[in-house]
Amino acid sequence: MGIESLLVWLIIGAIAGWLAGVVVKGGGFGLVGNIVVGILGAFVGGWLFPKLGVSLGGGIVDTILFATGGAIVLLVIVSLFRRTAV
């Protein structure tokens, strides 16, 4: 993986994490945390949505939407664990 690919992953992760933080109120972890959640969400979304038969045609917008969807799923799960831990 080159530096350009890493930079693209970070940018997509930042966008997806920020969008997920906006959708899931109170679920944000700050910029760095949102980038991590967005990158993890990209993996979750890339695995989950094709299993569900969801396809948007490919491209960068498709990648951002899948990553955002995966990040939303992760934030909801983490927020459920936060509530039970308190």
N, C-alpha and C positions, 0 to 999 in steps of 0.2 A: 504494500500500500504506500503510495507516494504522499508527499506533503499536501498536494492538491486534493487528493481523495479524503485525507484526514480533515482538511479545512471544510470541504463540502459536507462531510458527516457532522462536523461541529455546527455549521450554519443550519443545516436541516434540523439537527437536534435542538438548537436554540429556538428556532421558529416553532417546531412541534411542541416543545416543552412550554414555551410561552403561551401558545394557543390553548394547550391543555390546562395551564394554570388559570387562564381566563374563563374557560368553560367550567372547570371544577373550582368553584369559589373556595378560598381558604386552603387549597391543596398545593399551592406553589411552594417551592423550596429556594427561591432566589435564582439568580441567573445561572450560576454553576450547577445547582441542583436541578434546575429545569433542563439544562443541556443534557445532564446525565439521564434524567427521566425521559427526555425526548429521544436520546440514542437507544436506550433500552426499549422505549415504546416503538421505535422503528423495527427492532427485532420482533417484538410481540405482534405488532400490526402486520409485518411482512409474513409472519407465520399464520396468524389468526384469520385475517380477511380472505386469503385464498382458500383456506379450509372451509370457510363459510360460503364460498362461491362469489365473493365480491371482487369485481375487477373494474377499474376506471380507465383502462386503456394505456397505462404506462406514462412515463415522463416524470418531471420533477414535481409537478402539482400532485400527481398520484402518490409519489413517495412521501411528500409532506402530509397529505391527508391520511395515509396509512400510519405514518409515524405519530401523527397527532391522535388518531384513534387509539393506537396502542398506548400512548402516554396517558390518555384519559382513562383507559382501563386500569393502568398501573396506579394512577393517582386515586382513583376510586377505591381500589384495593388497599392502598396504603392509608387512606383516610379512615377506612373501616377498622384497620388494625390500630390506628391512633386513638379512635373513640373507645375501643375495648380496653386499651392499655391504661386509660386514665381512670 
